[in-house]
């Protein structure tokens, strides 16, 4: 039986170019196949890279956001240990002041709102030398900027508050940084030390279970940021201007004027709403 005749021209072309048969009657050079495969691989790699970038942008971060070394400006007083500058809530590092709803007793045993008095003292002190500059220390778990704040004249705000008996050194976070100022205030019987009082952290534990985030004791943690409440201490409000019990309680615990919403001093603001 006779052998089939080869197509000599096709055979010679494949031999010279290194081509191989891809299908019936089709052939392609190997170098061309290599270029096609490389290009396809590059496209796939680019697609994967874009997908990773999109994932990184949209996914929530497990670390806290970066923060400038300082925040400076005119401060709004929230309470005796918290201010607000440019919309950023700032908690003084290492001290604790009485809560807005907290009552203490003066030297004659008469009750008074020591939280409101502490906030008022802070407001007067800050107004005397502005702007206020706060150096960043850390974020607390409610995304408050915890910092060391100074007036324009360089005086430490936290040290002044403790020295004048309007706040306490908080050993849990201060490592005794303001213990000398506290000893001086206690010896002089000024501010809180003129009468009797409960340490703010103890008062919260006994009276404010489930308090709003911005006034609970702050613990330093690393986790995604917690959303803000959306309430603000400015402008001041009356019970007629407040829409819910939750909102009223937030003002009571967070604002220097919040005590006016609790006329009978039982720790419940705007009781007609609650």
C-alpha positions in Angstrom: 0.0 0.0 0.0 1.5 3.4 -1.0 2.4 5.8 1.8 0.5 9.1 1.8 2.3 12.0 0.2 3.4 14.8 2.6 2.7 18.4 1.9 6.3 19.2 1.4 5.9 23.0 1.7 3.9 22.8 4.9 6.3 20.3 6.4 9.3 22.4 5.6 7.7 25.6 7.1 6.9 23.8 10.4 10.4 22.4 10.5 12.0 25.8 10.1 9.6 27.7 12.5 9.3 25.1 15.2 5.5 25.1 14.7 3.2 22.3 15.6 -0.3 21.3 14.5 -3.0 22.9 16.6 -5.9 21.4 14.9 -6.9 20.1 11.6 -5.0 22.1 9.0 -3.8 24.7 11.6 -0.4 25.4 13.0 1.2 28.1 15.1 4.8 28.9 16.0 5.9 28.1 19.6 7.3 31.6 20.3 3.9 33.1 19.6 2.3 30.8 22.0 4.8 31.8 24.7 4.0 35.5 24.2 0.2 34.8 24.4 0.7 32.8 27.7 2.8 35.6 29.2 0.3 38.2 28.3 -2.6 36.2 29.8 -0.6 35.7 33.0 0.1 39.4 33.3 -3.6 40.2 32.9 -4.6 37.7 35.6 -2.0 39.1 37.9 -3.2 42.7 37.3 -6.8 41.6 38.0 -5.8 39.9 41.3 -3.9 43.0 42.4 -6.9 45.3 41.7 -9.1 42.9 43.7 -6.8 43.0 46.7 -6.6 46.8 46.6 -10.4 47.0 46.5 -10.6 44.6 49.4 -8.1 46.6 51.5 -10.0 49.8 50.9 -13.4 48.5 51.7 -12.6 46.3 54.6 -12.6 47.8 58.1 -9.2 48.3 59.8 -8.4 46.4 62.9 -6.1 49.1 64.1 -6.9 52.7 65.2 -6.5 55.5 62.8 -3.4 57.6 62.8 -3.6 60.9 64.7 -1.5 64.2 64.5 0.8 64.7 67.4 -1.3 67.7 68.7 -4.7 69.3 68.5 -4.9 73.0 69.2 -7.8 75.5 69.3 -10.5 77.0 71.4 -12.0 74.3 73.6 -15.6 73.6 74.5 -16.0 72.1 78.0 -17.9 68.8 78.1 -17.2 68.2 81.8 -14.4 68.4 84.3 -12.1 66.0 82.4 -13.3 66.2 78.8 -13.2 69.0 76.2 -13.9 69.3 72.5 -11.7 71.0 70.0 -12.6 71.1 66.2 -15.2 68.5 66.8 -12.8 66.0 68.4 -13.7 64.8 71.9 -10.5 64.9 74.1 -10.2 63.1 77.5 -7.6 64.3 79.9 -5.0 61.6 80.5 -4.6 60.4 84.1 -7.3 62.3 85.9 -11.0 61.7 86.6 -13.6 64.4 87.5 -17.0 64.0 89.0 -19.9 63.1 86.8 -22.4 65.7 85.7 -25.2 64.1 87.8 -22.9 63.4 90.7 -23.5 65.0 94.1 -21.0 65.7 96.8 -21.3 67.4 100.2 -19.6 70.7 101.1 -17.9 71.4 104.4 -21.2 71.9 106.1 -22.6 68.7 104.8 -24.8 70.4 102.2 -25.2 68.5 98.9 -24.1 70.2 95.7 -23.5 69.1 92.1 -19.8 68.7 92.2 -19.7 67.6 88.5 -21.2 70.8 87.3 -18.9 72.8 89.6 -15.9 71.0 88.2 -16.9 71.7 84.6 -17.5 75.4 85.4 -14.1 75.7 87.1 -12.4 74.1 84.0 -14.3 76.5 81.7 -13.0 79.6 83.6 -9.5 78.3 83.7 -9.3 77.5 80.0 -10.8 80.9 79.0 -8.0 82.7 80.8 -5.4 81.5 78.4 -6.4 80.2 74.9 -5.9 78.4 72.6 -5.5 75.0 74.2 -3.0 72.5 72.9 -3.4 68.7 73.5 -0.6 66.2 72.9 -1.9 62.8 71.8 -1.3 59.9 74.2 -3.7 57.1 72.9 -7.2 56.3 71.8 -9.6 54.9 74.3 -12.1 52.2 73.3 -14.8 54.8 72.5 -12.4 56.6 70.1 -11.8 59.5 72.3 -8.5 61.3 71.9 -6.8 60.8 75.3 -4.2 63.5 75.7 -2.1 65.8 77.8 -3.5 69.4 77.4 -1.9 72.7 78.1 -3.1 76.3 78.0 -1.5 78.9 75.8 0.7 79.9 78.7 2.0 76.3 79.0 0.2 75.4 82.2 -1.0 71.8 82.5 -4.8 71.6 82.6 -4.9 68.2 84.3 -2.4 69.3 87.0 -4.4 72.5 87.7 -7.7 70.6 88.0 -6.2 68.1 90.5 -4.3 70.8 92.5 -7.5 72.8 92.9 -9.6 69.8 94.0 -11.8 69.8 90.9 -10.6 66.3 89.8 -8.7 63.4 91.2 -5.4 61.7 90.2 -6.5 58.4 88.6 -3.8 55.9 89.6 -5.1 53.3 87.2 -3.9 55.4 84.3 -1.7 58.1 85.7 0.9 56.0 87.6 0.7 58.7 90.3 1.6 61.5 88.0 -0.6 64.0 89.8 -0.3 62.5 93.3 1.7 65.6 94.6 -1.0 68.0 93.4 -3.7 65.9 95.0 -1.8 65.8 98.3 -1.6 69.6 98.2 -5.3 70.0 97.5 -6.2 67.6 100.2 -4.0 69.4 102.7 -5.5 72.7 101.8 -9.1 71.3 101.8 -10.0 72.9 98.5 -12.6 71.8 95.9 -13.8 68.3 96.6 -11.6 68.0 99.6 -13.5 70.8 101.4 -16.3 68.3 102.1 -17.0 64.6 101.4 -17.3 62.9 98.0 -17.1 59.5 96.3 -14.3 58.9 93.7 -15.9 59.4 90.3 -14.9 55.9 89.1 -16.6 54.4 92.2 -19.7 56.6 91.7 -20.1 55.4 88.1 -19.8 51.8 89.2 -22.6 52.3 91.7 -24.9 54.7 89.8 -24.3 54.7 86.1 -24.5 51.1 84.9 -24.6 51.1 81.2 -23.6 54.7 80.9 -23.0 56.3 77.6 -19.6 55.6 76.1 -18.2 59.1 76.4 -18.4 59.1 80.2 -17.7 55.5 81.2 -14.2 54.7 82.5 -11.9 54.4 79.5 -9.9 51.2 78.8 -7.1 51.2 76.2 -7.7 48.5 73.7 -6.9 47.7 70.0 -10.1 47.1 68.1 -12.3 48.7 65.4 -13.6 52.1 66.3 -17.0 52.4 67.9 -19.5 54.7 66.2 -20.2 58.0 67.9 -23.6 58.7 69.5 -24.4 61.6 67.3 -25.4 63.8 70.2 -23.6 67.1 71.1 -23.6 69.4 74.2 -24.0 72.4 72.0 -26.4 74.1 72.0 -28.0 73.5 75.4 -31.4 71.8 75.4 -34.5 71.6 77.6 -36.6 68.5 78.1 -39.2 69.9 75.6 -36.4 70.0 72.9 -35.3 66.4 73.6 -36.9 63.5 71.7 -36.1 60.4 73.7 -35.1 59.1 77.2 -31.8 57.8 75.7 -30.9 61.3 74.5 -31.8 62.9 77.8 -29.7 60.5 79.7 -26.8 61.2 77.4 -27.0 64.9 78.1 -27.2 64.3 81.8 -24.0 62.2 81.8 -22.0 64.1 79.3 -22.8 67.8 79.4 -21.9 70.3 82.1 -25.5 71.6 82.0 -27.1 68.1 81.9 -27.9 68.3 85.7 -30.6 70.8 84.9 -32.6 68.0 83.2 -32.7 66.0 86.5 -34.5 68.4 88.9 -35.1 65.9 91.7 -31.5 64.5 91.6 -32.4 60.9 91.2 -30.2 60.3 88.2 -33.0 60.2 85.7 -33.3 63.1 83.2 -36.6 64.3 81.7 -38.6 61.6 83.5 -41.7 62.3 81.4 -39.7 60.8 78.5 -38.4 57.8 80.6 
